[in-house]
Amino acid sequence: MGLTNNDIFKKLRVAHKLRDDDIVKICALVDFKVTKSELGAIFRKEDHPKYVECGDQFLRNFLNGLIIHLRGPMPPKKEKQEKTPQ
C-alpha cells in the first residue's frame, strides 16, 4: 500500500522539525488558514475516532508554503526586452 497524504505530511513535519505553530505560519504564507486543532486531527492515528484525512488541497497549500518558507518568495519576473535590429 502506498503513502497517504497524512503519511507524507507527517514525514515532512518530522524531517523539517516543524511544530504546529510553524505549520500554521507556513500555511499563512500562501493565505491558507489552518488551526492547531485541524492539524491535531490530521496527525492522529487512522484508527482514532477524530482522525481526518489530509486532502490534496491541504497538502498542496502546505507544500507551496514550505517552498516559500525555505527558499523565500519568488522574485518578480523580468520583462523581455525587445531586440532592436542593427
PyRosetta script that sets phi, psi and omega in degrees:
from pyrosetta import init, pose_from_sequence

init()
pose = pose_from_sequence("MGLTNNDIFKKLRVAHKLRDDDIVKICALVDFKVTKSELGAIFRKEDHPKYVECGDQFLRNFLNGLIIHLRGPMPPKKEKQEKTPQ")
pose.set_psi(1, 139.6)
pose.set_omega(1, -177.3)
pose.set_phi(2, -78.9)
pose.set_psi(2, 178.3)
pose.set_omega(2, 178.1)
pose.set_phi(3, -79.1)
pose.set_psi(3, 142.2)
pose.set_omega(3, 174.5)
pose.set_phi(4, -91.5)
pose.set_psi(4, 168.8)
pose.set_omega(4, 175.6)
pose.set_phi(5, -59.0)
pose.set_psi(5, -36.8)
pose.set_omega(5, 179.1)
pose.set_phi(6, -62.4)
pose.set_psi(6, -42.5)
pose.set_omega(6, 178.9)
pose.set_phi(7, -62.0)
pose.set_psi(7, -44.2)
pose.set_omega(7, -179.9)
pose.set_phi(8, -63.0)
pose.set_psi(8, -45.0)
pose.set_omega(8, -179.4)
pose.set_phi(9, -61.6)
pose.set_psi(9, -44.1)
pose.set_omega(9, 178.9)
pose.set_phi(10, -62.4)
pose.set_psi(10, -42.8)
pose.set_omega(10, -179.1)
pose.set_phi(11, -65.2)
pose.set_psi(11, -40.2)
pose.set_omega(11, 177.2)
pose.set_phi(12, -65.5)
pose.set_psi(12, -39.3)
pose.set_omega(12, 178.8)
pose.set_phi(13, -60.7)
pose.set_psi(13, -45.7)
pose.set_omega(13, -179.5)
pose.set_phi(14, -69.6)
pose.set_psi(14, -44.3)
pose.set_omega(14, -176.9)
pose.set_phi(15, -61.6)
pose.set_psi(15, -36.8)
pose.set_omega(15, -178.5)
pose.set_phi(16, -98.2)
pose.set_psi(16, 3.9)
pose.set_omega(16, 178.5)
pose.set_phi(17, 52.9)
pose.set_psi(17, 51.4)
pose.set_omega(17, -177.1)
pose.set_phi(18, -94.8)
pose.set_psi(18, 140.2)
pose.set_omega(18, 173.4)
pose.set_phi(19, -100.2)
pose.set_psi(19, 171.2)
pose.set_omega(19, -179.5)
pose.set_phi(20, -57.9)
pose.set_psi(20, -41.7)
pose.set_omega(20, 179.1)
pose.set_phi(21, -60.1)
pose.set_psi(21, -41.0)
pose.set_omega(21, 179.6)
pose.set_phi(22, -63.0)
pose.set_psi(22, -42.7)
pose.set_omega(22, -178.7)
pose.set_phi(23, -66.0)
pose.set_psi(23, -39.7)
pose.set_omega(23, 177.5)
pose.set_phi(24, -61.2)
pose.set_psi(24, -43.4)
pose.set_omega(24, 179.9)
pose.set_phi(25, -67.3)
pose.set_psi(25, -39.2)
pose.set_omega(25, 179.1)
pose.set_phi(26, -63.8)
pose.set_psi(26, -42.9)
pose.set_omega(26, 178.6)
pose.set_phi(27, -66.3)
pose.set_psi(27, -32.6)
pose.set_omega(27, 179.0)
pose.set_phi(28, -66.7)
pose.set_psi(28, -24.1)
pose.set_omega(28, 178.7)
pose.set_phi(29, -62.7)
pose.set_psi(29, -25.8)
pose.set_omega(29, 178.6)
pose.set_phi(30, -112.1)
pose.set_psi(30, 24.3)
pose.set_omega(30, 178.9)
pose.set_phi(31, 55.6)
pose.set_psi(31, 40.1)
pose.set_omega(31, 177.2)
pose.set_phi(32, -115.3)
pose.set_psi(32, 113.7)
pose.set_omega(32, -176.5)
pose.set_phi(33, -88.2)
pose.set_psi(33, 131.0)
pose.set_omega(33, 178.4)
pose.set_phi(34, -141.9)
pose.set_psi(34, 145.7)
pose.set_omega(34, 179.7)
pose.set_phi(35, -106.0)
pose.set_psi(35, 163.1)
pose.set_omega(35, 178.7)
pose.set_phi(36, -64.1)
pose.set_psi(36, -33.6)
pose.set_omega(36, 179.8)
pose.set_phi(37, -68.4)
pose.set_psi(37, -35.4)
pose.set_omega(37, 175.7)
pose.set_phi(38, -64.6)
pose.set_psi(38, -40.9)
pose.set_omega(38, 178.1)
pose.set_phi(39, -63.9)
pose.set_psi(39, -40.9)
pose.set_omega(39, 178.8)
pose.set_phi(40, -59.7)
pose.set_psi(40, -39.2)
pose.set_omega(40, 179.5)
pose.set_phi(41, -68.4)
pose.set_psi(41, -35.1)
pose.set_omega(41, -179.8)
pose.set_phi(42, -71.8)
pose.set_psi(42, -35.4)
pose.set_omega(42, -176.0)
pose.set_phi(43, -87.2)
pose.set_psi(43, 2.2)
pose.set_omega(43, 176.7)
pose.set_phi(44, -73.1)
pose.set_psi(44, 166.2)
pose.set_omega(44, 175.4)
pose.set_phi(45, -74.2)
pose.set_psi(45, 153.9)
pose.set_omega(45, -175.7)
pose.set_phi(46, -60.8)
pose.set_psi(46, -29.2)
pose.set_omega(46, -177.5)
pose.set_phi(47, -85.8)
pose.set_psi(47, -0.9)
pose.set_omega(47, 178.8)
pose.set_phi(48, -75.4)
pose.set_psi(48, 140.9)
pose.set_omega(48, -177.6)
pose.set_phi(49, -63.3)
pose.set_psi(49, -25.6)
pose.set_omega(49, -178.4)
pose.set_phi(50, -100.9)
pose.set_psi(50, 16.2)
pose.set_omega(50, 178.4)
pose.set_phi(51, -65.8)
pose.set_psi(51, 138.9)
pose.set_omega(51, 177.2)
pose.set_phi(52, -128.2)
pose.set_psi(52, 135.8)
pose.set_omega(52, 177.4)
pose.set_phi(53, -73.8)
pose.set_psi(53, 140.1)
pose.set_omega(53, 176.1)
pose.set_phi(54, -81.8)
pose.set_psi(54, 116.2)
pose.set_omega(54, -178.8)
pose.set_phi(55, -76.8)
pose.set_psi(55, 166.8)
pose.set_omega(55, 179.8)
pose.set_phi(56, -61.8)
pose.set_psi(56, -42.1)
pose.set_omega(56, -178.8)
pose.set_phi(57, -64.0)
pose.set_psi(57, -41.4)
pose.set_omega(57, 179.9)
pose.set_phi(58, -61.2)
pose.set_psi(58, -49.8)
pose.set_omega(58, -178.7)
pose.set_phi(59, -65.3)
pose.set_psi(59, -40.9)
pose.set_omega(59, 179.4)
pose.set_phi(60, -60.6)
pose.set_psi(60, -46.0)
pose.set_omega(60, 179.1)
pose.set_phi(61, -64.7)
pose.set_psi(61, -39.1)
pose.set_omega(61, 177.6)
pose.set_phi(62, -63.5)
pose.set_psi(62, -44.7)
pose.set_omega(62, -179.6)
pose.set_phi(63, -63.2)
pose.set_psi(63, -41.0)
pose.set_omega(63, 177.2)
pose.set_phi(64, -63.8)
pose.set_psi(64, -40.0)
pose.set_omega(64, 176.9)
pose.set_phi(65, -67.0)
pose.set_psi(65, -37.1)
pose.set_omega(65, 179.4)
pose.set_phi(66, -65.0)
pose.set_psi(66, -37.9)
pose.set_omega(66, 176.7)
pose.set_phi(67, -61.0)
pose.set_psi(67, -46.6)
pose.set_omega(67, 178.7)
pose.set_phi(68, -63.9)
pose.set_psi(68, -40.7)
pose.set_omega(68, -179.7)
pose.set_phi(69, -61.7)
pose.set_psi(69, -42.1)
pose.set_omega(69, -175.9)
pose.set_phi(70, -84.1)
pose.set_psi(70, -40.1)
pose.set_omega(70, -175.0)
pose.set_phi(71, -100.0)
pose.set_psi(71, -24.1)
pose.set_omega(71, -171.9)
pose.set_phi(72, 95.7)
pose.set_psi(72, 168.0)
pose.set_omega(72, -178.9)
pose.set_phi(73, -67.8)
pose.set_psi(73, 153.7)
pose.set_omega(73, 178.9)
pose.set_phi(74, -67.1)
pose.set_psi(74, 136.8)
pose.set_omega(74, 175.7)
pose.set_phi(75, -69.0)
pose.set_psi(75, 152.8)
pose.set_omega(75, 179.0)
pose.set_phi(76, -64.7)
pose.set_psi(76, 144.4)
pose.set_omega(76, -179.3)
pose.set_phi(77, -73.4)
pose.set_psi(77, 137.9)
pose.set_omega(77, 177.2)
pose.set_phi(78, -84.4)
pose.set_psi(78, 138.4)
pose.set_omega(78, 178.0)
pose.set_phi(79, -75.3)
pose.set_psi(79, 142.8)
pose.set_omega(79, 179.0)
pose.set_phi(80, -70.4)
pose.set_psi(80, 133.1)
pose.set_omega(80, 176.8)
pose.set_phi(81, -85.1)
pose.set_psi(81, 135.8)
pose.set_omega(81, 179.7)
pose.set_phi(82, -72.6)
pose.set_psi(82, 134.5)
pose.set_omega(82, 177.1)
pose.set_phi(83, -81.6)
pose.set_psi(83, 132.2)
pose.set_omega(83, 177.7)
pose.set_phi(84, -94.2)
pose.set_psi(84, 136.6)
pose.set_omega(84, 179.5)
pose.set_phi(85, -67.5)
pose.set_psi(85, 143.1)
pose.set_omega(85, -177.5)
pose.set_phi(86, -105.5)
pose.dump_pdb("model.pdb")
